[in-house]
Amino acid sequence: MHEAFSEFGEIKNIYLNLERQTGFVKGYALVEYKTKREAQAAIDAMNGAELLTQKVVVDYAFKVGGSRVGCHNHHSTGIKVVTTENRRLQGQSDNSEVQL
């Protein structure tokens, strides 16, 4: 994950949520960049790409109202990476957003 997304900028944090019973990743990750420009570059390049044999959907992770904001302040920006298989398991279409 780090290798795939680090080419777009400085990664401040990567969060992988694990399933308690199995210990496997639930099917999504949060990646936090230092700048919105870096996050947008990752979204543009990786949305729809294949990562570890799974097609992924990449978008901003946090929204307030209709506008998108960073993870902790306006200088940091978080993105979410979701496998399309995880979306199908949750009964969502590929165009909808997963609530984290």
URSULPE-V515198 format. One record per residue. N is the residue number from 1. RES is the residue in one small letter. SS is DSSP state (alpha for helix, beta for strand, coil for the rest). OMEGA is omega in degrees with one decimal (* if undefined). Layout:
n,res,ss,omega
N,RES,SS,OMEGA
N,RES,SS,OMEGA
//
This chain:
n,res,ss,omega
1,m,coil,-178.0
2,h,alpha,-178.8
3,e,alpha,-177.8
4,a,alpha,-173.8
5,f,alpha,-177.9
6,s,alpha,179.6
7,e,coil,-178.4
8,f,coil,178.4
9,g,coil,-179.3
10,e,coil,178.3
11,i,beta,178.2
12,k,beta,-175.3
13,n,beta,170.2
14,i,beta,179.5
15,y,beta,176.0
16,l,beta,179.8
17,n,beta,-177.5
18,l,beta,173.7
19,e,coil,-175.6
20,r,coil,-174.3
21,q,coil,-175.0
22,t,coil,-175.8
23,g,coil,179.1
24,f,coil,176.3
25,v,beta,-175.3
26,k,beta,179.5
27,g,beta,174.4
28,y,beta,177.5
29,a,beta,173.0
30,l,beta,178.7
31,v,beta,-179.4
32,e,beta,177.2
33,y,beta,178.8
34,k,coil,-176.6
35,t,coil,176.5
36,k,alpha,179.1
37,r,alpha,178.8
38,e,alpha,179.1
39,a,alpha,179.8
40,q,alpha,177.5
41,a,alpha,178.3
42,a,alpha,178.3
43,i,alpha,-178.0
44,d,alpha,-175.5
45,a,alpha,-169.8
46,m,alpha,179.1
47,n,coil,-178.7
48,g,coil,-179.8
49,a,coil,175.6
50,e,beta,179.8
51,l,beta,-179.3
52,l,coil,178.3
53,t,coil,178.5
54,q,beta,171.6
55,k,beta,-176.5
56,v,beta,173.5
57,v,beta,-176.8
58,v,beta,-179.2
59,d,beta,175.8
60,y,beta,-175.1
61,a,coil,-172.0
62,f,coil,177.4
63,k,beta,170.9
64,v,beta,-174.8
65,g,coil,178.4
66,g,coil,-177.9
67,s,beta,-179.4
68,r,beta,-179.3
69,v,coil,179.2
70,g,coil,-177.2
71,c,coil,-174.1
72,h,coil,177.3
73,n,coil,-175.6
74,h,coil,177.8
75,h,coil,178.7
76,s,coil,179.7
77,t,beta,178.8
78,g,beta,174.3
79,i,beta,174.9
80,k,beta,177.6
81,v,beta,-175.5
82,v,beta,175.4
83,t,beta,179.1
84,t,alpha,176.2
85,e,alpha,178.6
86,n,alpha,178.3
87,r,alpha,179.4
88,r,alpha,179.3
89,l,alpha,179.6
90,q,coil,178.2
91,g,coil,-179.1
92,q,coil,175.4
93,s,coil,180.0
94,d,coil,-178.7
95,n,coil,-179.6
96,s,coil,179.5
97,e,coil,177.4
98,v,coil,175.8
99,q,coil,-178.1
100,l,coil,*
//
